[in-house]
């Protein structure tokens, strides 16, 4: 998506019923998902959007302290990897079938 959390694109997705898994789990978007030295930009521009049929159970948080530049020896991209474990919502509107074994009632 490459859009800031306050962008029109993110607002449209939220308005259509999608939510950000990272915001759901952490209470806010990550402080950064990319570090672009040539443009002197550091910020959150990557998301894992999902509908109400899924519940984000846990996420892989971005590393802190923030690297000086990406890519680096650990991350071969200029964006940090994002990873989410989801639970599937069943017809009763309860959550189950989580990859980590947690069931939300």
C-alpha atoms as one frame of an Amber mdcrd trajectory, in Angstrom:
protein
   0.000   0.000   0.000   2.875   2.379   0.840   0.574   4.859   2.559   0.790
   6.579   5.932  -1.754   5.553   8.613  -3.485   8.929   8.254  -3.796   8.637
   4.447  -7.011   8.646   2.463  -6.283   5.083   1.284  -6.180   3.784   4.872
  -9.323   5.747   5.755 -11.174   4.186   2.793 -10.166   0.665   3.859 -11.295
   1.325   7.435 -14.540   2.812   6.140 -15.221  -0.366   4.181 -14.933  -2.532
   7.270 -11.287  -3.573   7.104  -8.960  -3.201  10.051  -5.221  -3.348  10.494
  -3.998  -6.458  12.301  -1.086  -4.587  13.884  -3.330  -1.832  15.187  -5.775
  -4.421  16.535  -3.087  -6.306  18.478  -0.699  -3.504  19.479  -3.256  -0.707
  19.829  -1.414   1.336  17.201   0.482   0.878  13.971   4.205   0.074  14.244
   6.455   3.110  14.634   8.025   2.203  11.306   7.903  -0.476   8.625  10.451
   1.048   6.275  13.687   2.984   6.561  14.631   4.683   3.308  17.952   6.480
   3.631  18.078   8.134   0.173  14.700   9.798   0.804  15.369  10.349   4.523
  12.027   8.670   5.262  11.204   6.506   8.273   7.605   5.516   8.873   4.785
   3.006   8.757   3.560   2.352   5.224   2.844  -1.411   5.355  -0.205  -3.147
   6.806  -2.000  -6.472   7.015  -5.653  -5.567   6.432  -8.414  -8.015   7.296
 -12.175  -8.288   7.425 -14.347  -9.020  10.441 -14.303 -12.764   9.633 -10.770
 -12.898  11.064  -9.323 -11.846  14.403  -5.647 -10.994  14.695  -4.305 -13.072
  17.605  -0.662 -11.967  17.611   1.876 -10.181  15.434   5.610 -10.109  14.913
   6.548  -6.648  16.144   9.139  -4.611  14.292  12.524  -4.580  15.946  13.695
  -1.901  18.298  15.952  -0.068  18.274  15.180   0.806  14.690  17.968  -0.011
  12.224  19.830   2.933  10.738  19.103   1.795   7.199  17.282  -1.020   5.415
  18.126  -3.384   3.841  20.715  -4.638   6.287  22.332  -7.944   7.271  19.112
  -9.148   8.935  16.433  -7.803   6.599  17.098  -8.097   2.845  14.433  -5.519
   2.017  13.835  -1.844   2.710  10.655  -2.933   4.550  10.449  -4.878   7.822
   8.670  -8.240   7.560   5.104  -8.350   8.889   3.593 -11.544  10.265   0.155
 -12.150  11.784  -1.520 -15.183  13.370  -5.264 -15.071  12.707  -8.232 -16.825
  14.276 -11.196 -17.669  12.047 -14.602 -16.490  13.141 -17.249 -19.223  13.188
 -20.965 -18.827  12.619 -21.627 -18.324  16.344 -19.423 -15.186  16.141 -16.875
 -16.744  18.512 -13.253 -17.161  17.515 -11.527 -20.491  17.256  -9.098 -22.438
  15.074  -6.145 -20.262  16.013  -2.714 -21.373  14.873  -1.361 -20.945  18.408
  -4.185 -22.929  20.024  -5.925 -19.960  21.688  -9.694 -19.940  21.485 -11.595
 -16.697  21.952 -15.090 -17.163  23.322
